[in-house]
Amino acid sequence: MKKLLLLSFLFLSPVSLSVLAQTTPPAVNVSSSAQPKPAAWFPHNWIRGHVDFDLAPPHNEPDLGRCAFPQPSSAGGADSQCTAYGRYFLSGYVELQPLNRTFVRHLFFFFDPTFTFGNNIPQLKYTYSMEPMVYDRSIGVGFKLPRRFEFRFVQHQVDWLGRYSKNLGPADLNSAGPYGLYSTVGVRWNFGGYGASSSSGW
């Protein structure tokens, strides 16, 4: 009897161990490698923006505020030198957000230039000339806030180009250009998908 019990134990022990090995879940390795810190400088999409090229058809030229209208007869009519009415516009917007750690990652810089070209006088002369007229730009610094708000400081300036940097005759108003020189402080709110490529995390 004792021999029978001993044989049964020896036979059943490996089977029992095999069953337990199959039903026992494998041990979970709780150790995990630490996540690498994000780069301190130049994160993904740290520089972003767009470029535009626009054409104003004849009889739709924007007035840059430089020439009197109607022009005085002494200006020369269609031969007047004051032709600051735009035909082509090359513009863009560039935003730089180079930092990626601490609260300064919400800081960004922006540049918003526009170049205007043309040689036109409403009702007197319409051309497709690409003569450069004016360089108009805004530069500034901003800080991204929660809920997609932004605090912005902007400075705007205008420089006349080529012959427009000099007096253009009797019709010349000698203005500082579109909006001239100014600075503003303001808040912007982005909604929808606009501005979603920011790397600031807000």
C-alpha positions as a Python dict, from the first residue, in 0.01 Angstrom:
ca = {
    (1, 'M'): (0, 0, 0),
    (2, 'K'): (279, 235, 92),
    (3, 'K'): (455, 159, -236),
    (4, 'L'): (136, 239, -427),
    (5, 'L'): (99, 577, -254),
    (6, 'L'): (464, 662, -317),
    (7, 'L'): (435, 579, -687),
    (8, 'S'): (116, 786, -716),
    (9, 'F'): (287, 1085, -554),
    (10, 'L'): (590, 1060, -783),
    (11, 'F'): (367, 1036, -1089),
    (12, 'L'): (125, 1317, -1003),
    (13, 'S'): (380, 1571, -878),
    (14, 'P'): (524, 1663, -1224),
    (15, 'V'): (172, 1684, -1369),
    (16, 'S'): (59, 1919, -1094),
    (17, 'L'): (365, 2140, -1137),
    (18, 'S'): (308, 2154, -1513),
    (19, 'V'): (-54, 2262, -1467),
    (20, 'L'): (44, 2531, -1219),
    (21, 'A'): (311, 2660, -1454),
    (22, 'Q'): (55, 2695, -1733),
    (23, 'T'): (-213, 2868, -1521),
    (24, 'T'): (12, 3104, -1324),
    (25, 'P'): (37, 3441, -1501),
    (26, 'P'): (387, 3558, -1585),
    (27, 'A'): (542, 3807, -1351),
    (28, 'V'): (519, 4167, -1470),
    (29, 'N'): (842, 4355, -1497),
    (30, 'V'): (764, 4677, -1309),
    (31, 'S'): (1092, 4840, -1387),
    (32, 'S'): (1075, 5081, -1682),
    (33, 'S'): (1329, 5312, -1833),
    (34, 'A'): (1289, 5682, -1757),
    (35, 'Q'): (1132, 5896, -2030),
    (36, 'P'): (1393, 6116, -2203),
    (37, 'K'): (1363, 6487, -2139),
    (38, 'P'): (1248, 6700, -2433),
    (39, 'A'): (1511, 6906, -2609),
    (40, 'A'): (1570, 7244, -2445),
    (41, 'W'): (1603, 7421, -2781),
    (42, 'F'): (1435, 7403, -3122),
    (43, 'P'): (1141, 7163, -3066),
    (44, 'H'): (925, 7025, -3346),
    (45, 'N'): (751, 7308, -3540),
    (46, 'W'): (956, 7573, -3362),
    (47, 'I'): (952, 7777, -3683),
    (48, 'R'): (624, 7804, -3875),
    (49, 'G'): (433, 8044, -4097),
    (50, 'H'): (306, 8108, -4448),
    (51, 'V'): (382, 8308, -4765),
    (52, 'D'): (125, 8484, -4989),
    (53, 'F'): (140, 8639, -5335),
    (54, 'D'): (-159, 8852, -5440),
    (55, 'L'): (-264, 9043, -5751),
    (56, 'A'): (-499, 9342, -5752),
    (57, 'P'): (-680, 9356, -6089),
    (58, 'P'): (-706, 9690, -6273),
    (59, 'H'): (-948, 9938, -6116),
    (60, 'N'): (-895, 9766, -5777),
    (61, 'E'): (-549, 9897, -5681),
    (62, 'P'): (-509, 9965, -5306),
    (63, 'D'): (-427, 10326, -5225),
    (64, 'L'): (-107, 10339, -5017),
    (65, 'G'): (-190, 10687, -4893),
    (66, 'R'): (107, 10852, -5063),
    (67, 'C'): (-55, 11037, -5356),
    (68, 'A'): (-334, 11294, -5368),
    (69, 'F'): (-651, 11192, -5552),
    (70, 'P'): (-756, 11341, -5777),
    (71, 'Q'): (-407, 11462, -5857),
    (72, 'P'): (-350, 11832, -5932),
    (73, 'S'): (-313, 11924, -6296),
    (74, 'S'): (43, 12035, -6228),
    (75, 'A'): (137, 11673, -6147),
    (76, 'G'): (134, 11582, -6516),
    (77, 'G'): (-171, 11360, -6553),
    (78, 'A'): (-78, 11010, -6673),
    (79, 'D'): (289, 11114, -6665),
    (80, 'S'): (278, 11195, -6295),
    (81, 'Q'): (557, 11046, -6084),
    (82, 'C'): (322, 10975, -5794),
    (83, 'T'): (196, 10627, -5879),
    (84, 'A'): (167, 10462, -5536),
    (85, 'Y'): (-124, 10231, -5611),
    (86, 'G'): (-37, 9865, -5570),
    (87, 'R'): (-67, 9583, -5823),
    (88, 'Y'): (127, 9297, -5662),
    (89, 'F'): (174, 9204, -5296),
    (90, 'L'): (427, 8960, -5154),
    (91, 'S'): (359, 8896, -4787),
    (92, 'G'): (404, 8638, -4519),
    (93, 'Y'): (407, 8550, -4152),
    (94, 'V'): (689, 8378, -3961),
    (95, 'E'): (665, 8268, -3599),
    (96, 'L'): (965, 8148, -3395),
    (97, 'Q'): (935, 7956, -3070),
    (98, 'P'): (1287, 7821, -3004),
    (99, 'L'): (1266, 7737, -2632),
    (100, 'N'): (1111, 7414, -2504),
    (101, 'R'): (1146, 7402, -2125),
    (102, 'T'): (1012, 7586, -1821),
    (103, 'F'): (762, 7868, -1856),
    (104, 'V'): (969, 8040, -2128),
    (105, 'R'): (858, 7771, -2375),
    (106, 'H'): (541, 7981, -2414),
    (107, 'L'): (745, 8276, -2543),
    (108, 'F'): (754, 8336, -2920),
    (109, 'F'): (863, 8597, -3174),
    (110, 'F'): (692, 8689, -3501),
    (111, 'F'): (759, 8878, -3824),
    (112, 'D'): (485, 8991, -4066),
    (113, 'P'): (629, 9159, -4381),
    (114, 'T'): (454, 9288, -4696),
    (115, 'F'): (622, 9412, -5015),
    (116, 'T'): (409, 9614, -5259),
    (117, 'F'): (484, 9658, -5630),
    (118, 'G'): (319, 9858, -5907),
    (119, 'N'): (297, 10177, -6112),
    (120, 'N'): (-61, 10296, -6144),
    (121, 'I'): (-281, 10604, -6125),
    (122, 'P'): (-657, 10541, -6093),
    (123, 'Q'): (-856, 10651, -6399),
    (124, 'L'): (-534, 10761, -6572),
    (125, 'K'): (-281, 10479, -6595),
    (126, 'Y'): (-298, 10103, -6539),
    (127, 'T'): (14, 9891, -6582),
    (128, 'Y'): (146, 9551, -6477),
    (129, 'S'): (481, 9691, -6369),
    (130, 'M'): (654, 9525, -6071),
    (131, 'E'): (834, 9840, -5965),
    (132, 'P'): (895, 9813, -5587),
    (133, 'M'): (711, 10073, -5385),
    (134, 'V'): (697, 9998, -5016),
    (135, 'Y'): (817, 9755, -4750),
    (136, 'D'): (559, 9729, -4471),
    (137, 'R'): (621, 9503, -4171),
    (138, 'S'): (522, 9420, -3817),
    (139, 'I'): (756, 9256, -3570),
    (140, 'G'): (685, 9154, -3215),
    (141, 'V'): (699, 8920, -2921),
    (142, 'G'): (419, 8718, -2767),
    (143, 'F'): (341, 8483, -2482),
    (144, 'K'): (96, 8195, -2514),
    (145, 'L'): (-164, 8181, -2237),
    (146, 'P'): (-411, 7907, -2132),
    (147, 'R'): (-731, 7851, -2332),
    (148, 'R'): (-555, 7952, -2656),
    (149, 'F'): (-510, 8317, -2567),
    (150, 'E'): (-193, 8508, -2657),
    (151, 'F'): (-43, 8827, -2521),
    (152, 'R'): (128, 9026, -2799),
    (153, 'F'): (349, 9333, -2829),
    (154, 'V'): (372, 9461, -3190),
    (155, 'Q'): (574, 9732, -3363),
    (156, 'H'): (479, 9836, -3717),
    (157, 'Q'): (700, 10030, -3959),
    (158, 'V'): (698, 10132, -4326),
    (159, 'D'): (991, 10204, -4558),
    (160, 'W'): (943, 10351, -4905),
    (161, 'L'): (1159, 10186, -5173),
    (162, 'G'): (1341, 10314, -5482),
    (163, 'R'): (1221, 10647, -5614),
    (164, 'Y'): (940, 10645, -5358),
    (165, 'S'): (1198, 10728, -5092),
    (166, 'K'): (1218, 11075, -5253),
    (167, 'N'): (964, 11343, -5335),
    (168, 'L'): (731, 11245, -5620),
    (169, 'G'): (615, 11588, -5734),
    (170, 'P'): (305, 11804, -5678),
    (171, 'A'): (76, 11508, -5603),
    (172, 'D'): (303, 11369, -5328),
    (173, 'L'): (148, 11387, -4980),
    (174, 'N'): (481, 11283, -4820),
    (175, 'S'): (297, 11044, -4589),
    (176, 'A'): (464, 10779, -4373),
    (177, 'G'): (292, 10500, -4563),
    (178, 'P'): (10, 10262, -4468),
    (179, 'Y'): (-46, 10318, -4093),
    (180, 'G'): (308, 10453, -4054),
    (181, 'L'): (509, 10382, -3738),
    (182, 'Y'): (324, 10261, -3429),
    (183, 'S'): (331, 10008, -3144),
    (184, 'T'): (46, 9815, -2984),
    (185, 'V'): (-12, 9582, -2689),
    (186, 'G'): (-296, 9333, -2721),
    (187, 'V'): (-450, 8992, -2669),
    (188, 'R'): (-536, 8737, -2938),
    (189, 'W'): (-771, 8439, -2907),
    (190, 'N'): (-727, 8147, -3150),
    (191, 'F'): (-1018, 7910, -3215),
    (192, 'G'): (-1081, 7603, -3426),
    (193, 'G'): (-760, 7457, -3564),
    (194, 'Y'): (-581, 7791, -3606),
    (195, 'G'): (-250, 7805, -3423),
    (196, 'A'): (-269, 7438, -3323),
    (197, 'S'): (89, 7366, -3441),
    (198, 'S'): (238, 7548, -3143),
    (199, 'S'): (495, 7360, -2935),
    (200, 'S'): (406, 7535, -2607),
    (201, 'G'): (166, 7266, -2484),
    (202, 'W'): (-133, 7498, -2425),
}
